[in-house]
């Protein structure tokens, strides 16, 4: 269902349902299976406002039900975007799953004002698509016992950018091994991401990020950018 229609219907429906529907615990009780609520996103005023803003950005997306797939992991106030607006058209988004509305809104702004404009100015062609390496994934940060932001659908990994002229610029090949223009493009989009996301990790951070940009949370007064 188109995002504008879905947002309009759910914004009114959830206002009624939230008043009489309790929110489940953050994690299932021991021995229970995954939980799924009957109400999609927008169970709070902030959630409803986020949907309005994401819709106004001309993003195409589907709203997802709140889920608690495993202990500690959750999909709360999440959407799944399929395309995002650019200055002169749309940018398709591949391989992305559940992502919180708040982070999706930051992602939409970054794709339009950061990545697409950088592609035009540095590489001479607008974006056709952004290839992600996924968003929600119930797992810990590699080498630690700390839950990854992917476990709460608060992060997305970017693997490549495809231009309208057919060029495909991957983080793996373009960060250090691409043309000078491709390297400039990669660093430009990273710097623009640092203004929108709370945490941005690139191949400069460690070997685990050699092939993607990790975009996490929403910046509020500063960000961790490497």
N, C-alpha and C positions, 0 to 999 in steps of 0.2 A: 504494500500500500504506500502511495507517495508520502514523503515525509510531512508535507504541509497538512494533508488530510489526517494522517495519523496523529500528529501533534495536536491538532484542534480537537479531535474526539477524545484522546486520552487525557488531555489537560483538564477537561471538564469531568470526565469519568473518574479519574483518580482522586479528584478533590472530594467526591462523595465516598468512594471506597476506602480511602485512607482513614476517614473518620471512624469507621467501624471495623477495620481490619488491623490486627496487631502485627508488628514487624517481627519476623522470626529472629532467634538468636543468631549471632554472627557465625557460629559454627554448629553443626548438628551435634546432638547428644551422642555419647559413645554408643556405637552399635547401630546408629541410624544411617540411612542412606542419604543421598543428596536431597536438598530441599529446593523447591521452586515455588515462588509465590504466584498468586493469580493476577497480580497487578504488575504491569510493566514499570518502566521508569516513571519519574515524576511523582514520587510519594511525598515529597517535601516541596515547600515553596521555592527553595533554591533549585531543586530538580526541575520543576516546571519552568522556571525562568531560564534555565540552561537550555531546555528544549526550544523555547521561543527564540533564543539567540542563535542556536545552531540552525534552526529552520530559516531564520532571516539571512544567514550567510549563504543560502542557496545550496547547502549540502544535501545530498541525497542519502538517506539513511533509514534504517529500520530500528524501531525500539524493541528492546529485549526484556524478557521477564527477569526479575531479581532471582538469583540462584545462589545457593551455597553448596557447590559441588563436592567439597571435601573440607575436613577440619582446617580452619584458618584461611581458606580460600573462598572468594566470593565474586559474584558479578552483580553489583548493586548500582542502580542508575546508569545502566550501560546501553549503548547503541552499537549498531554495525553500519559503518559508512560504506558506500559504494562509489561515490564520486564527490568531488569538491569543486567549488567554483574557482575560476581563475579570471584574470582581467579580460581575456578574450574568449572564454569558453569554459570547458570543464576539464578536470584532471581525474582520471580513473584511479581507483585505489585497489590494489590486488592483495589477496591472501590475508586480509585483516579480519579479526573476529570481534569479540566483545571488547569494548573500550568505554570507559566512563564518559558520560556526556561532557564533563568538564574538560577532560584531556582531549576528547574529540574536537571540542571547540577550539582549543589551542592548536591542535593539529591542522584544522581547517584554515586558521589564520596563517600558520607557518607555510603551508603548501602554497597559498595564494600570494602572500606578501613577501615570503622569504624564498622558497624554492623556485616557484614559477618565474618570479621577477629576476632572480639570479640566473636562471637558465636563459632568459631572454637577453639580459645584458652581458653575461659572460660568455655564453655558448652560442648566442645568436638564434635560438629557437625556443619556443614555448614548450612546456611540459605536455606530454600526452598522458603519462601515468606515473604513479609512484608504486614501487613494488616493496611490500613489507615482508618481514620474516615472522609475522604474527604479533599478537597482542596478549590476550589472556593465556596464561600457562601456569598451572598450580605447581610451583617449584620453588626451591630456595635459591638464593644468590649462589653462584658457583663457588664451591669451596668453603661455604659457611652453613650455619644452621638458621640463618635469617631469611624470612620469607621474601621472595622477590616481589617488586611492585607489579610484575606480571600476574602474580597470584591474586591480586585484587583488580585486575583489568585496568591498571593505572599507568601502563607503559606500552609503547609500540616500538618495534625495531624496524629500521629502514635499511633495505639491502641495495636498492637500485632506483635510478630515475630513467625513464624513457622519454625522449624528446619527440616532438612532432615530425622532425626530419628523419626519424628512424634510429638515431643514435641511442645506445643504451649505456649509461654510465653507472658502473657498480662501485660501491664503497670499497670492495676488495681490490679492484684494479685501479680505481680512479684516485684513491686517497694519496698514494705515494707513487704509483706506477703509471698514471695516466699522463695526458698532455699537460703542459703548464696551465692551459685554460680549464681543464677538468679538475686539476688540483685546486685551482682558485675557486672554482664552483663549489667543490666539496667543503672547503673551509668557509666560504661565504654562507652556505646553508647551515653549517654547524653554528657559526656565530649568531645567525638569526634565530636558530632554535634556542640558544642560550638565553635569549630575551623573553622567551615564552614558556619554557619548561623548567621545572625545578632541578632536574638532573639531566645532563646530556653527556653521554659517553661515546667516544669515537675510537678509531684505531690508536690514537695517541694514549689512551688510557691503559689498555693492556691487550694481550694477544687474543683474549676471548672476544674482543670487539673489533678484530681486524677486518671483519666483513660487513659491519653494520653500524648504524648510529642508533643508540638507545635513547629514546625520548620518554621522560618519566615525569608525571605530576605537572603542576602548573606553577610557574614562578610567581612568587609574592615577595618582592623586595630583594631578590637575589637568587642565584642558582649555582649548582656545582657543575662546572663545565670543563671537561677534559677531552 
